[in-house]
Each structure stands twice: as C-alpha cells, then as structure tokens.
C-alpha cells in the first residue's frame, strides 16, 4: 500500500467530521475522493455495500465510522 492511499478521503472526512458528528454520530460512511456513497449507515456492512453499489467492485473507497476520536484496539 502506498503512504497516500485514502489521503484524499481521510482529508475529506476530517473536514466534515464536526458537521457529521452533530447529525450522524456513530454512523458509517463510504467515501471515494470527495463523494459520499448514498448517505450514512448503521453498520459497516451497509456502508460497504453502498460503496460497492456507488463506486464498483474494482475501485478503492474508504468506509469510516463518524466519531470524535478513533477507537484504539489492542491485540496481544
């Protein structure tokens, strides 16, 4: 993976995070470039499916949950 993979999508998410937090806290969104796939969803699977429908199978897109801070997962 290249270091810049999803940098455009992450920047777009970051710019809209506060706006989305007030309306869609905890929801999932699929983003490609600066395009949101058909809204916000209650599960990762729903957002992923919307991303496939909107952007296609062979295209990269980001699925992200709308939170103020990123959760930290520890695997040991």
C-alpha positions as CSV (number, residue, x, y, z in Angstrom):
1,X,0.0,0.0,0.0
2,X,1.2,3.5,-0.7
3,X,1.5,6.0,2.0
4,X,-1.0,8.3,0.3
5,X,-3.7,5.7,-0.1
6,X,-7.0,7.2,1.1
7,X,-5.3,10.5,2.0
8,X,-7.9,12.4,-0.1
9,X,-10.8,10.6,1.6
10,X,-9.3,11.0,5.1
11,X,-8.9,14.7,4.5
12,X,-12.5,15.0,3.2
13,X,-13.7,13.1,6.3
14,X,-11.7,15.3,8.6
15,X,-13.1,18.5,7.0
16,X,-16.7,17.3,7.5
17,X,-16.3,15.4,10.8
18,X,-17.8,18.1,13.1
19,X,-20.8,18.6,10.7
20,X,-21.4,14.9,10.5
21,X,-20.9,14.3,14.3
22,X,-23.9,16.5,15.0
23,X,-26.2,14.7,12.6
24,X,-24.8,11.1,12.3
25,X,-22.8,10.2,15.4
26,X,-21.6,6.6,15.3
27,X,-22.9,6.0,11.8
28,X,-20.7,4.7,8.9
29,X,-20.0,6.4,5.7
30,X,-18.4,5.3,2.4
31,X,-16.2,7.9,0.7
32,X,-14.3,8.0,-2.6
33,X,-12.4,11.2,-3.3
34,X,-14.9,13.8,-2.2
35,X,-18.1,11.8,-2.9
36,X,-20.2,10.1,-0.2
37,X,-22.0,6.9,-1.2
38,X,-25.7,7.4,-0.7
39,X,-25.7,8.7,2.9
40,X,-24.9,7.3,6.3
41,X,-25.5,3.8,7.6
42,X,-25.9,1.9,10.9
43,X,-23.3,-0.8,10.2
44,X,-20.0,-1.2,8.4
45,X,-21.6,-3.8,6.1
46,X,-24.4,-1.5,5.0
47,X,-21.9,1.3,4.2
48,X,-19.6,-1.2,2.4
49,X,-22.5,-2.4,0.3
50,X,-23.5,1.2,-0.6
51,X,-19.8,1.8,-1.6
52,X,-19.8,-1.2,-3.9
53,X,-23.1,-0.1,-5.5
54,X,-21.9,3.5,-5.9
55,X,-18.2,3.0,-6.8
56,X,-18.0,-0.5,-8.1
57,X,-16.1,-3.6,-7.1
58,X,-12.7,-2.8,-8.6
59,X,-12.4,0.7,-7.1
60,X,-10.9,1.8,-3.8
61,X,-13.2,3.6,-1.3
62,X,-13.0,4.3,2.4
63,X,-15.6,3.1,5.0
64,X,-15.3,5.1,8.2
65,X,-17.3,5.5,11.4
66,X,-18.2,9.0,12.4
67,X,-16.6,9.5,15.9
68,X,-14.7,12.4,17.5
69,X,-11.7,10.3,18.2
70,X,-10.5,7.0,16.7
71,X,-11.0,3.9,18.9
72,X,-7.8,2.1,19.8
73,X,-7.8,-1.7,19.6
74,X,-5.1,-3.7,21.3
75,X,-4.4,-7.3,20.1
76,X,-1.9,-9.4,22.1
